[in-house]
């Protein structure tokens, strides 16, 4: 049996991929903070009931020939991307508040580090249990 097949490791791996995909979406929000008409986006919250269901990619779309086409780094589409209901809208129609986005980025980074530490410690515990670590 492979370690990746254990439900704990599968859930932790999916959670790390969700955080990576969210980081890409949040980076796009920050990058488009001055783009007229741009509305901030975020991923729907991670759910353990959706672990291992989809492998599609979250991507951005070009709405104007002057925009640069980018990808958000390959997050599963099962997490879904949606526009946030921001109350601050500038006269140009932009709905991104940099302070809020940077707080989300910092929180996402801390959560990713916590999941990574849990994954690493679980692997170490498993190695100790089978006699390969100490």
Backbone as ProteinMPNN parsed JSONL, in Angstrom:
{"seq_chain_A": "XXXXXXXXXXXXXXXXXXXXXXXXXXXXXXXXXXXXXXXXXXXXXXXXXXXXXXXXXXXXXXXXXXXXXXXXXXXXXXXXXXXXXXXXXXXXXXXXXXXXXXXXXXXXXXXXXXXXXXXXXXXXXXXXXXXXXX", "coords_chain_A": {"N_chain_A": [[0.845, -1.181, 0.0], [0.52, 2.224, -0.787], [1.665, 5.211, 0.799], [0.401, 7.586, 0.094], [-2.147, 6.748, -0.449], [-3.494, 6.503, 1.918], [-6.169, 7.803, 3.815], [-5.763, 10.038, 5.505], [-3.37, 11.2, 4.558], [-4.11, 11.726, 1.946], [-6.156, 13.613, 2.339], [-4.698, 15.674, 3.599], [-2.906, 16.272, 1.526], [-4.692, 17.18, -0.471], [-5.677, 19.427, 0.861], [-3.355, 20.996, 0.97], [-2.975, 21.445, -1.788], [-5.303, 22.932, -2.272], [-4.734, 25.257, -0.795], [-2.558, 26.163, -2.299], [-3.802, 26.718, -4.761], [-5.564, 28.707, -3.912], [-3.755, 30.664, -3.147], [-2.817, 31.453, -5.652], [-5.15, 32.609, -6.759], [-5.573, 34.723, -4.957], [-3.224, 36.156, -5.426], [-3.711, 37.002, -8.046], [-5.805, 38.762, -7.509], [-4.447, 40.784, -6.08], [-2.64, 41.593, -8.051], [-4.372, 42.719, -9.884], [-5.349, 44.975, -8.662], [-5.562, 47.607, -9.487], [-6.952, 47.482, -11.834], [-9.514, 48.57, -13.866], [-12.908, 47.804, -13.208], [-12.405, 45.244, -12.279], [-13.257, 42.575, -10.147], [-12.778, 41.257, -6.928], [-11.811, 37.856, -6.311], [-12.287, 34.6, -4.834], [-11.653, 31.314, -3.514], [-14.069, 28.743, -2.883], [-14.663, 27.529, 0.425], [-12.522, 24.954, 1.745], [-13.483, 21.58, 1.825], [-13.721, 18.568, 3.565], [-15.353, 16.578, 2.594], [-15.108, 16.689, -0.108], [-12.709, 15.613, -0.812], [-10.332, 14.36, -3.03], [-11.969, 14.326, -5.356], [-11.909, 15.793, -7.864], [-9.804, 16.675, -10.66], [-9.514, 18.794, -12.303], [-8.474, 22.011, -13.671], [-8.084, 25.289, -12.252], [-8.419, 28.225, -13.942], [-7.613, 31.432, -15.4], [-9.335, 33.858, -17.431], [-8.983, 35.69, -20.476], [-10.291, 38.802, -20.93], [-9.989, 40.961, -22.469], [-8.08, 42.077, -25.271], [-5.82, 43.399, -24.418], [-5.111, 42.359, -21.981], [-3.006, 40.242, -19.986], [-2.522, 36.815, -20.324], [-2.774, 34.446, -17.783], [-2.18, 31.675, -15.555], [-3.531, 30.196, -12.603], [-1.932, 28.363, -11.325], [-2.763, 25.689, -11.187], [-4.899, 24.644, -9.497], [-7.436, 22.492, -8.133], [-10.591, 22.461, -9.76], [-12.768, 21.747, -8.348], [-12.822, 23.171, -6.073], [-13.791, 25.591, -6.756], [-14.143, 28.908, -7.991], [-15.08, 32.1, -7.074], [-16.658, 35.351, -7.206], [-16.121, 37.77, -4.703], [-18.271, 39.409, -2.356], [-17.598, 42.326, -2.068], [-17.795, 45.394, -0.298], [-16.61, 47.789, -0.778], [-16.23, 49.672, -3.526], [-14.46, 51.13, -6.101], [-14.619, 54.224, -8.043], [-13.898, 53.39, -10.612], [-14.911, 50.901, -10.729], [-13.524, 48.847, -9.599], [-13.117, 46.287, -7.23], [-11.223, 45.53, -5.306], [-9.583, 45.451, -2.243], [-6.559, 46.198, -1.056], [-5.472, 45.843, 1.542], [-7.202, 43.965, 2.732], [-6.807, 41.804, 0.998], [-4.077, 41.244, 1.416], [-4.164, 40.421, 4.059], [-5.644, 38.079, 3.761], [-3.821, 36.629, 2.207], [-1.679, 36.324, 4.031], [-2.958, 34.832, 6.072], [-3.646, 32.539, 4.607], [-1.09, 31.594, 4.012], [-0.122, 30.959, 6.596], [-1.931, 28.915, 7.304], [-1.3, 27.027, 5.324], [1.339, 26.407, 6.056], [0.849, 25.19, 8.527], [-0.611, 22.891, 7.76], [1.332, 21.634, 6.214], [3.287, 21.117, 8.166], [1.862, 19.314, 9.781], [1.53, 17.202, 7.957], [4.222, 16.468, 7.554], [4.974, 15.685, 10.158], [3.218, 13.564, 10.547], [4.152, 11.779, 8.643], [6.702, 11.271, 9.72], [5.969, 10.03, 12.146], [4.738, 7.739, 11.145], [6.936, 6.505, 9.909], [8.479, 5.958, 12.186], [6.786, 4.108, 13.395], [6.978, 1.921, 11.664], [9.551, 1.268, 11.993], [11.652, 2.623, 10.689], [12.58, 5.094, 11.333], [13.8, 7.446, 13.761]], "CA_chain_A": [[0.0, 0.0, 0.0], [1.25, 3.479, -0.827], [1.299, 6.148, 1.86], [-0.519, 8.564, -0.473], [-3.487, 6.176, -0.499], [-4.145, 6.632, 3.217], [-7.096, 8.932, 3.759], [-5.18, 11.202, 6.163], [-2.402, 11.835, 3.667], [-4.859, 12.233, 0.798], [-6.838, 14.828, 2.777], [-3.69, 16.715, 3.793], [-2.414, 16.651, 0.196], [-5.726, 17.999, -1.113], [-5.725, 20.709, 1.566], [-2.197, 21.774, 0.515], [-3.266, 21.89, -3.152], [-6.301, 23.986, -2.165], [-4.034, 26.476, -0.377], [-1.766, 26.635, -3.439], [-4.731, 27.313, -5.722], [-6.069, 29.955, -3.325], [-2.676, 31.652, -3.219], [-2.823, 31.968, -7.022], [-6.312, 33.495, -6.93], [-5.314, 35.94, -4.175], [-2.179, 36.907, -6.137], [-4.377, 37.668, -9.166], [-6.538, 39.902, -6.949], [-3.48, 41.842, -5.779], [-2.091, 42.073, -9.319], [-5.395, 43.488, -10.591], [-5.916, 45.941, -7.727], [-5.812, 48.871, -10.188], [-7.63, 47.211, -13.099], [-10.911, 49.027, -13.816], [-13.954, 46.792, -13.361], [-12.028, 43.938, -11.733], [-13.858, 42.234, -8.86], [-11.964, 40.255, -6.248], [-12.313, 36.485, -6.329], [-11.737, 33.709, -3.824], [-12.129, 29.944, -3.665], [-14.984, 28.338, -1.823], [-13.939, 26.905, 1.533], [-12.137, 23.556, 1.592], [-14.372, 20.65, 2.506], [-13.191, 17.205, 3.568], [-16.246, 15.706, 1.832], [-14.743, 16.788, -1.517], [-11.339, 15.123, -0.965], [-10.04, 13.434, -4.112], [-13.035, 14.21, -6.351], [-11.69, 16.388, -9.172], [-8.431, 17.044, -10.99], [-9.548, 19.867, -13.3], [-7.645, 23.148, -13.32], [-8.659, 26.624, -12.137], [-7.66, 29.109, -14.818], [-8.189, 32.742, -15.635], [-9.673, 34.072, -18.832], [-8.644, 37.009, -21.0], [-11.521, 39.486, -21.319], [-9.609, 42.064, -23.344], [-6.821, 41.745, -25.929], [-4.694, 44.037, -23.739], [-4.8, 41.633, -20.755], [-2.014, 39.174, -20.074], [-3.102, 35.543, -19.941], [-2.009, 33.732, -16.762], [-2.849, 30.557, -14.902], [-3.385, 30.312, -11.157], [-1.046, 27.365, -10.768], [-3.227, 24.318, -11.209], [-5.727, 24.198, -8.391], [-8.611, 21.754, -8.567], [-11.805, 23.245, -9.992], [-13.774, 21.358, -7.361], [-12.84, 24.187, -5.032], [-14.61, 26.667, -7.297], [-13.715, 30.291, -7.844], [-16.237, 32.982, -7.154], [-16.412, 36.74, -6.854], [-16.508, 38.122, -3.342], [-19.216, 40.517, -2.247], [-16.916, 43.435, -1.419], [-18.63, 46.579, -0.172], [-15.87, 48.952, -1.261], [-16.051, 49.682, -4.968], [-13.938, 52.43, -6.528], [-15.361, 54.763, -9.191], [-13.584, 52.637, -11.828], [-15.585, 49.608, -10.659], [-12.627, 47.864, -9.011], [-13.57, 45.901, -5.9], [-10.138, 44.914, -4.549], [-8.989, 46.222, -1.159], [-5.248, 45.576, -0.869], [-5.274, 45.431, 2.93], [-7.941, 42.72, 2.923], [-6.151, 40.74, 0.227], [-2.822, 40.885, 2.062], [-4.532, 39.652, 5.251], [-6.01, 36.738, 3.286], [-2.574, 35.967, 1.782], [-0.954, 35.944, 5.24], [-3.702, 33.749, 6.701], [-3.506, 31.365, 3.758], [0.275, 31.113, 4.195], [-0.033, 30.32, 7.91], [-2.677, 27.658, 7.241], [-0.515, 26.104, 4.502], [2.467, 25.953, 6.872], [0.316, 24.278, 9.541], [-0.934, 21.622, 7.105], [2.608, 21.034, 5.828], [3.905, 20.587, 9.386], [1.095, 18.138, 10.164], [1.875, 16.155, 7.0], [5.59, 16.039, 7.839], [4.993, 14.965, 11.437], [2.514, 12.294, 10.352], [5.094, 10.895, 7.935], [7.734, 10.885, 10.68], [5.338, 9.087, 13.063], [4.547, 6.497, 10.405], [8.265, 5.885, 9.772], [8.849, 5.409, 13.494], [5.943, 2.935, 13.633], [7.428, 0.763, 10.879], [10.937, 0.993, 12.364], [12.634, 3.242, 9.794], [12.937, 6.431, 11.799], [14.045, 7.413, 15.194]], "C_chain_A": [[0.889, 1.241, 0.0], [0.752, 4.405, 0.266], [0.284, 7.157, 1.359], [-1.951, 8.07, -0.537], [-4.219, 6.238, 0.83], [-4.99, 7.897, 3.238], [-6.541, 10.187, 4.435], [-4.242, 11.941, 5.223], [-3.07, 12.391, 2.412], [-5.556, 13.55, 1.16], [-5.846, 15.972, 2.975], [-3.12, 17.197, 2.466], [-3.41, 17.538, -0.541], [-5.83, 19.375, -0.461], [-4.543, 21.59, 1.135], [-2.413, 22.287, -0.907], [-4.307, 23.007, -3.158], [-5.642, 25.305, -1.77], [-3.173, 27.037, -1.506], [-2.662, 27.318, -4.472], [-5.262, 28.643, -5.2], [-5.006, 31.039, -3.372], [-2.611, 32.266, -4.617], [-3.964, 32.939, -7.266], [-6.094, 34.806, -6.178], [-4.238, 36.793, -4.834], [-2.762, 37.636, -7.342], [-5.164, 38.883, -8.685], [-5.6, 41.072, -6.684], [-2.937, 42.441, -7.078], [-3.079, 42.953, -10.076], [-6.041, 44.553, -9.713], [-6.24, 47.278, -8.392], [-6.517, 48.686, -11.524], [-9.09, 47.649, -13.002], [-11.89, 47.872, -14.039], [-13.619, 45.43, -12.781], [-12.673, 43.745, -10.368], [-13.022, 41.138, -8.217], [-12.639, 38.894, -6.286], [-11.673, 35.714, -5.183], [-12.261, 32.309, -4.102], [-13.135, 29.642, -2.575], [-14.188, 27.541, -0.79], [-13.66, 25.43, 1.262], [-13.067, 22.686, 2.417], [-13.79, 19.25, 2.436], [-14.083, 16.252, 2.773], [-15.905, 15.715, 0.345], [-13.35, 16.236, -1.801], [-11.258, 14.113, -2.094], [-11.072, 13.353, -5.21], [-12.666, 14.702, -7.74], [-10.227, 16.707, -9.4], [-8.391, 18.103, -12.089], [-8.754, 21.068, -12.798], [-8.475, 24.429, -13.207], [-7.805, 27.527, -13.015], [-8.356, 30.453, -14.923], [-8.545, 32.86, -17.102], [-9.323, 35.497, -19.227], [-9.936, 37.648, -21.5], [-11.26, 40.66, -22.24], [-8.288, 41.702, -24.012], [-5.603, 42.379, -25.257], [-4.321, 43.348, -22.427], [-3.755, 40.557, -21.021], [-2.672, 37.893, -19.584], [-2.191, 34.853, -18.935], [-2.84, 32.585, -16.23], [-2.593, 30.662, -13.416], [-2.621, 29.154, -10.55], [-1.628, 25.975, -10.61], [-4.01, 23.854, -10.002], [-6.942, 23.461, -8.897], [-9.848, 22.637, -8.694], [-12.903, 22.877, -9.012], [-13.865, 22.378, -6.242], [-13.638, 25.399, -5.471], [-14.063, 28.052, -7.018], [-14.939, 31.166, -7.986], [-15.849, 34.39, -6.769], [-16.892, 36.978, -5.433], [-17.475, 39.297, -3.369], [-18.59, 41.679, -1.486], [-17.81, 44.663, -1.414], [-17.936, 47.838, -0.658], [-15.633, 48.809, -2.752], [-15.568, 51.079, -5.361], [-14.768, 52.952, -7.698], [-15.08, 54.018, -10.499], [-14.241, 51.256, -11.827], [-14.726, 48.511, -10.057], [-13.066, 47.57, -7.587], [-12.503, 45.273, -5.036], [-9.628, 45.897, -3.495], [-7.674, 45.536, -0.809], [-5.027, 45.088, 0.558], [-5.973, 44.102, 3.206], [-7.259, 41.561, 2.21], [-4.853, 40.293, 0.891], [-3.08, 40.12, 3.356], [-4.917, 38.22, 4.867], [-4.768, 35.955, 2.874], [-1.808, 35.482, 3.008], [-1.645, 34.783, 5.96], [-3.583, 32.449, 5.93], [-2.117, 30.746, 3.923], [0.427, 30.396, 5.535], [-0.759, 28.976, 7.922], [-1.912, 26.607, 6.433], [0.665, 25.547, 5.306], [2.014, 24.963, 7.938], [0.007, 22.909, 8.935], [0.35, 20.889, 6.703], [3.304, 20.418, 7.038], [3.183, 19.328, 9.852], [1.413, 16.958, 9.256], [3.255, 15.585, 7.324], [5.655, 15.223, 9.128], [4.27, 13.625, 11.337], [3.399, 11.292, 9.629], [6.174, 10.393, 8.886], [7.19, 9.847, 11.657], [5.14, 7.73, 12.392], [5.87, 5.77, 10.208], [8.742, 5.273, 11.079], [8.073, 4.127, 13.758], [6.405, 1.712, 12.852], [8.916, 0.484, 11.095], [11.984, 1.601, 11.456], [13.055, 4.639, 10.231], [13.188, 6.401, 13.288], [14.508, 8.654, 15.758]], "O_chain_A": [[1.893, 1.293, 0.71], [-0.427, 4.392, 0.62], [-0.608, 7.554, 2.109], [-2.877, 8.871, -0.665], [-5.435, 6.048, 0.875], [-4.571, 8.94, 2.736], [-6.822, 11.297, 3.981], [-4.309, 13.164, 5.104], [-2.64, 13.414, 1.878], [-5.544, 14.494, 0.37], [-6.111, 17.104, 2.571], [-2.875, 18.391, 2.292], [-3.025, 18.528, -1.163], [-6.045, 20.375, -1.147], [-4.708, 22.796, 0.956], [-2.076, 23.432, -1.208], [-4.21, 23.933, -3.963], [-5.952, 26.351, -2.34], [-3.067, 28.254, -1.656], [-2.315, 28.377, -4.995], [-5.395, 29.6, -5.963], [-5.319, 32.206, -3.611], [-2.376, 33.466, -4.754], [-3.776, 33.975, -7.905], [-6.395, 35.879, -6.701], [-4.322, 38.021, -4.807], [-2.362, 38.762, -7.636], [-5.196, 39.913, -9.358], [-5.913, 42.214, -7.018], [-2.793, 43.658, -7.189], [-2.671, 43.837, -10.829], [-7.159, 44.988, -9.988], [-7.105, 48.01, -7.91], [-6.665, 49.649, -12.275], [-9.826, 47.156, -12.148], [-11.712, 47.065, -14.951], [-14.467, 44.539, -12.789], [-12.64, 44.645, -9.528], [-12.606, 40.195, -8.89], [-13.865, 38.788, -6.292], [-10.649, 36.123, -4.636], [-13.221, 32.146, -4.855], [-13.073, 30.205, -1.482], [-13.156, 26.951, -1.112], [-14.461, 24.742, 0.628], [-13.397, 23.01, 3.558], [-13.407, 18.791, 1.36], [-13.606, 15.211, 2.319], [-16.361, 14.843, -0.394], [-12.853, 16.374, -2.92], [-12.006, 13.137, -2.125], [-11.064, 12.376, -5.958], [-13.073, 14.084, -8.723], [-9.489, 16.978, -8.452], [-7.359, 18.292, -12.734], [-8.402, 21.129, -11.621], [-9.432, 24.635, -13.952], [-6.587, 27.583, -12.842], [-9.53, 30.594, -14.582], [-8.107, 32.054, -17.922], [-9.365, 36.405, -18.396], [-10.598, 37.108, -22.386], [-12.196, 41.285, -22.738], [-7.444, 41.072, -23.375], [-4.474, 41.949, -25.496], [-3.317, 43.709, -21.814], [-3.639, 40.036, -22.13], [-3.314, 37.891, -18.534], [-0.996, 34.687, -19.179], [-4.054, 32.532, -16.431], [-1.548, 31.163, -13.001], [-2.665, 28.984, -9.331], [-1.017, 25.142, -9.94], [-3.785, 22.741, -9.527], [-7.44, 23.766, -9.981], [-10.115, 23.467, -7.825], [-13.871, 23.622, -8.861], [-14.873, 22.444, -5.538], [-14.114, 26.16, -4.63], [-13.574, 28.325, -5.922], [-15.739, 30.994, -8.906], [-14.844, 34.608, -6.094], [-17.927, 36.46, -5.013], [-17.481, 40.084, -4.316], [-19.012, 41.984, -0.37], [-18.497, 44.946, -2.395], [-18.591, 48.846, -0.922], [-14.909, 47.914, -3.185], [-16.185, 52.082, -5.002], [-15.543, 52.197, -8.286], [-15.921, 54.009, -11.398], [-14.142, 50.522, -12.81], [-15.151, 47.356, -10.006], [-13.356, 48.489, -6.821], [-12.836, 44.541, -4.104], [-9.284, 47.035, -3.813], [-7.677, 44.409, -0.314], [-4.448, 44.021, 0.758], [-5.401, 43.217, 3.842], [-7.148, 40.465, 2.76], [-4.556, 39.099, 0.929], [-2.287, 39.25, 3.717], [-4.561, 37.268, 5.561], [-4.664, 34.761, 3.153], [-1.336, 34.345, 3.027], [-0.979, 33.85, 6.408], [-3.436, 31.38, 6.523], [-1.979, 29.524, 3.967], [1.045, 29.333, 5.598], [-0.256, 28.005, 8.488], [-1.877, 25.435, 6.81], [0.952, 24.352, 5.241], [2.722, 23.996, 8.223], [0.327, 21.881, 9.532], [0.441, 19.668, 6.836], [3.85, 19.319, 6.946], [3.83, 18.37, 10.275], [1.552, 15.831, 9.732], [3.437, 14.368, 7.363], [6.318, 14.187, 9.177], [4.673, 12.655, 11.979], [3.401, 10.104, 9.954], [6.523, 9.212, 8.858], [7.882, 8.878, 11.967], [5.354, 6.691, 13.016], [5.924, 4.546, 10.326], [9.339, 4.197, 11.085], [8.629, 3.163, 14.285], [6.246, 0.584, 13.319], [9.483, -0.414, 10.472], [13.122, 1.13, 11.451], [13.828, 5.292, 9.531], [12.829, 5.448, 13.981], [14.745, 8.733, 16.963]]}, "name": "protein", "num_of_chains": 1, "seq": "XXXXXXXXXXXXXXXXXXXXXXXXXXXXXXXXXXXXXXXXXXXXXXXXXXXXXXXXXXXXXXXXXXXXXXXXXXXXXXXXXXXXXXXXXXXXXXXXXXXXXXXXXXXXXXXXXXXXXXXXXXXXXXXXXXXXXX"}
